[in-house]
Amino acid sequence: MSAKAKKQAKKEKDGGLINFTINGQKVQAREGWTILETARQYGITIPTLCFHPAVAAIGSCRLCVVEIFQNGRSRVAASCITPVQGGVEVLTHSEEVQNIRRWVLEMLLANCPASAQIRELARQYGVTSTRFKVEQPEDACPRCGLCVRACDEVVGVRAISLGNRGVFKEVTAPYHQRSTECIRCGTCLYVCPTGAMEQLFPQVSAP
């Protein structure tokens, strides 16, 4: 390694902490942290839907995308599953990022139009309508799978799952029968980002 490269490596990693920037602000992160975790440590807002610190991140909703600049190139990635790297520049609200989020929010408005939370988040990004077809006007579930993962990873029970595919995907109990495994702990209700589980819970859990 050249002297210049060694100097750069030392600059990017100081005392076990990784140095990079978010929106021009110098930040430090521990090895293994994601961009989202680091941003939250510094009070930098990145919208999320399928993320919760109690379960493993999967980056499915794409709302948390950020733009990453490294070695003169840029790329867009889901911040909840992207580990930090020394020396990179991260933008959380660049035009590229804003366009992606608006597109995602349009899809969400079509998939779960009854969700007040989704409508409010969309409004913040200037999205008030969707070009996509609305199949179920009363639907508030974004199919983010957060409730399913919490039931499995936190409670240790697989009382609910995501059934079917594509536009027909839904949160349901295995085999579309009321689950006898459900212990009615309410974890799925707590983590649901849109409140949809309040309507779905009686349909999937055994009385």
SEVEX-956141 format. One line per field, with one value per residue (C-alpha): residue number from 1; residue in one letter; chain; x, y, z. Coordinates in nm, 3 decimals, padded with zeros to 5 digits. Layout:
BEGIN
i: c(NUM,...)
aa: c(A,...)
ch: c(A,...)
east: c(X,...)
north: c(Y,...)
up: c(Z,...)
***
This chain:
BEGIN
i: c(1,2,3,4,5,6,7,8,9,10,11,12,13,14,15,16,17,18,19,20,21,22,23,24,25,26,27,28,29,30,31,32,33,34,35,36,37,38,39,40,41,42,43,44,45,46,47,48,49,50,51,52,53,54,55,56,57,58,59,60,61,62,63,64,65,66,67,68,69,70,71,72,73,74,75,76,77,78,79,80,81,82,83,84,85,86,87,88,89,90,91,92,93,94,95,96,97,98,99,100,101,102,103,104,105,106,107,108,109,110,111,112,113,114,115,116,117,118,119,120,121,122,123,124,125,126,127,128,129,130,131,132,133,134,135,136,137,138,139,140,141,142,143,144,145,146,147,148,149,150,151,152,153,154,155,156,157,158,159,160,161,162,163,164,165,166,167,168,169,170,171,172,173,174,175,176,177,178,179,180,181,182,183,184,185,186,187,188,189,190,191,192,193,194,195,196,197,198,199,200,201,202,203,204,205,206,207)
aa: c(M,S,A,K,A,K,K,Q,A,K,K,E,K,D,G,G,L,I,N,F,T,I,N,G,Q,K,V,Q,A,R,E,G,W,T,I,L,E,T,A,R,Q,Y,G,I,T,I,P,T,L,C,F,H,P,A,V,A,A,I,G,S,C,R,L,C,V,V,E,I,F,Q,N,G,R,S,R,V,A,A,S,C,I,T,P,V,Q,G,G,V,E,V,L,T,H,S,E,E,V,Q,N,I,R,R,W,V,L,E,M,L,L,A,N,C,P,A,S,A,Q,I,R,E,L,A,R,Q,Y,G,V,T,S,T,R,F,K,V,E,Q,P,E,D,A,C,P,R,C,G,L,C,V,R,A,C,D,E,V,V,G,V,R,A,I,S,L,G,N,R,G,V,F,K,E,V,T,A,P,Y,H,Q,R,S,T,E,C,I,R,C,G,T,C,L,Y,V,C,P,T,G,A,M,E,Q,L,F,P,Q,V,S,A,P)
ch: c(A,A,A,A,A,A,A,A,A,A,A,A,A,A,A,A,A,A,A,A,A,A,A,A,A,A,A,A,A,A,A,A,A,A,A,A,A,A,A,A,A,A,A,A,A,A,A,A,A,A,A,A,A,A,A,A,A,A,A,A,A,A,A,A,A,A,A,A,A,A,A,A,A,A,A,A,A,A,A,A,A,A,A,A,A,A,A,A,A,A,A,A,A,A,A,A,A,A,A,A,A,A,A,A,A,A,A,A,A,A,A,A,A,A,A,A,A,A,A,A,A,A,A,A,A,A,A,A,A,A,A,A,A,A,A,A,A,A,A,A,A,A,A,A,A,A,A,A,A,A,A,A,A,A,A,A,A,A,A,A,A,A,A,A,A,A,A,A,A,A,A,A,A,A,A,A,A,A,A,A,A,A,A,A,A,A,A,A,A,A,A,A,A,A,A,A,A,A,A,A,A,A,A,A,A,A,A)
east: c(00.000,00.136,00.195,-00.096,-00.329,-00.222,-00.290,-00.634,-00.717,-00.618,-00.834,-01.133,-01.098,-01.005,-00.998,-01.214,-01.472,-01.549,-01.554,-01.778,-02.031,-02.410,-02.551,-02.212,-02.201,-01.902,-02.017,-01.859,-01.993,-01.889,-01.793,-02.107,-02.343,-02.568,-02.615,-02.964,-02.837,-02.569,-02.812,-03.043,-02.754,-02.705,-03.074,-03.084,-03.427,-03.463,-03.817,-03.879,-04.172,-04.050,-03.773,-03.782,-03.473,-03.615,-03.603,-03.355,-03.365,-03.458,-03.478,-03.800,-03.999,-03.717,-03.836,-03.505,-03.294,-03.000,-02.747,-02.387,-02.088,-01.759,-01.456,-01.636,-01.938,-02.282,-02.528,-02.861,-02.906,-03.143,-02.984,-03.125,-02.917,-02.614,-02.310,-02.108,-01.783,-01.508,-01.478,-01.811,-02.052,-02.419,-02.712,-03.049,-03.263,-03.095,-03.315,-03.248,-03.355,-03.663,-03.775,-03.744,-03.937,-04.215,-04.243,-04.254,-04.517,-04.732,-04.728,-04.812,-05.106,-05.238,-05.166,-05.290,-05.503,-05.690,-05.376,-05.373,-05.004,-04.912,-05.122,-04.953,-04.604,-04.690,-04.819,-04.484,-04.321,-04.582,-04.756,-05.134,-05.245,-05.123,-05.097,-05.130,-05.459,-05.626,-05.756,-05.886,-05.986,-06.035,-05.694,-05.442,-05.182,-04.855,-04.742,-04.411,-04.394,-04.289,-04.566,-04.470,-04.101,-04.180,-04.403,-04.125,-03.809,-03.934,-04.217,-04.078,-04.412,-04.510,-04.875,-04.897,-04.734,-04.744,-04.966,-05.008,-04.793,-04.788,-05.100,-05.269,-05.012,-05.171,-05.100,-05.274,-05.244,-05.087,-05.325,-05.565,-05.707,-05.723,-05.396,-05.397,-05.032,-05.122,-05.072,-05.249,-04.949,-05.020,-04.664,-04.788,-05.027,-04.747,-04.499,-04.749,-04.656,-05.004,-05.240,-05.370,-05.323,-05.602,-05.843,-05.653,-05.583,-05.934,-05.921,-05.590,-05.580,-05.777,-06.029)
north: c(00.000,00.339,00.616,00.810,00.509,00.446,00.811,00.791,00.465,00.621,00.922,00.706,00.481,00.647,00.461,00.180,00.430,00.475,00.830,00.946,01.221,01.241,01.550,01.717,01.649,01.453,01.143,00.839,00.486,00.159,-00.139,-00.322,-00.026,00.054,00.397,00.416,00.333,00.598,00.860,00.797,00.835,01.186,01.276,01.265,01.164,00.888,00.757,00.386,00.150,-00.210,-00.135,-00.192,-00.224,-00.535,-00.746,-00.808,-00.548,-00.665,-00.341,-00.433,-00.108,00.106,00.422,00.446,00.472,00.713,00.820,00.717,00.883,00.696,00.729,00.971,00.744,00.740,00.465,00.437,00.183,00.096,00.252,-00.005,-00.289,-00.098,-00.109,00.207,00.259,00.502,00.812,00.787,01.076,01.000,01.216,01.139,01.381,01.427,01.470,01.109,00.989,01.212,01.077,00.718,00.787,00.962,00.662,00.422,00.635,00.634,00.255,00.255,00.489,00.231,-00.071,00.066,00.375,00.359,00.421,00.770,00.729,00.654,00.944,01.184,01.064,01.093,01.446,01.543,01.447,01.623,01.302,01.343,01.089,00.772,00.666,00.301,00.115,00.096,-00.257,-00.237,00.113,-00.001,-00.163,-00.012,-00.292,-00.217,-00.585,-00.479,-00.805,-00.631,-00.798,-01.141,-01.097,-00.963,-01.261,-01.497,-01.322,-01.148,-01.368,-01.692,-01.795,-01.822,-01.739,-01.520,-01.514,-01.341,-01.544,-01.535,-01.326,-00.997,-00.783,-01.070,-01.082,-01.057,-01.102,-01.417,-01.715,-02.029,-02.207,-01.911,-02.051,-01.874,-01.947,-02.169,-02.068,-01.707,-01.615,-01.279,-01.082,-00.784,-00.753,-00.742,-00.462,-00.265,-00.282,-00.228,00.106,00.180,00.034,-00.220,-00.509,-00.367,-00.481,-00.796,-00.932,-01.074,-01.254,-01.435,-01.507,-01.770,-01.638)
up: c(00.000,-00.098,00.156,00.008,00.034,00.395,00.481,00.318,00.500,00.833,00.755,00.669,00.972,01.298,01.629,01.494,01.365,00.996,00.863,00.578,00.510,00.498,00.324,00.362,00.737,00.868,01.053,01.216,01.233,01.389,01.178,01.067,01.097,00.805,00.652,00.804,01.154,01.125,00.996,01.291,01.534,01.395,01.379,01.000,00.873,00.615,00.559,00.613,00.591,00.617,00.868,01.245,01.466,01.635,01.317,01.038,00.761,00.411,00.211,00.035,00.042,-00.111,00.064,00.248,-00.068,-00.065,-00.327,-00.261,-00.425,-00.433,-00.662,-00.892,-00.940,-00.783,-00.708,-00.532,-00.254,00.030,00.337,00.581,00.430,00.302,00.534,00.577,00.388,00.466,00.252,00.070,00.034,00.103,-00.002,00.153,-00.049,-00.386,-00.695,-00.794,-00.450,-00.448,-00.785,-00.668,-00.349,-00.540,-00.772,-00.475,-00.304,-00.617,-00.609,-00.240,-00.299,-00.546,-00.326,00.006,-00.072,00.259,00.465,00.616,00.699,00.337,00.208,00.452,00.360,-00.010,00.046,00.199,-00.131,-00.342,-00.446,-00.429,-00.691,-00.860,-01.223,-01.118,-01.101,-00.760,-00.714,-00.355,-00.237,00.124,00.156,00.401,00.405,00.220,00.227,00.378,00.574,00.896,01.097,00.960,01.045,01.394,01.466,01.357,01.480,01.795,01.922,01.784,01.635,01.269,01.311,01.001,00.660,00.322,00.093,-00.286,-00.522,-00.707,-00.675,-00.491,-00.210,00.134,00.502,00.613,00.841,00.691,00.453,00.485,00.807,01.143,01.313,01.621,01.676,01.748,02.115,02.069,02.196,01.972,01.837,01.478,01.571,01.735,01.445,01.162,01.001,00.867,01.126,00.875,01.118,01.334,01.062,00.963,01.312,01.378,01.044,01.098,01.471,01.653,01.908)
***
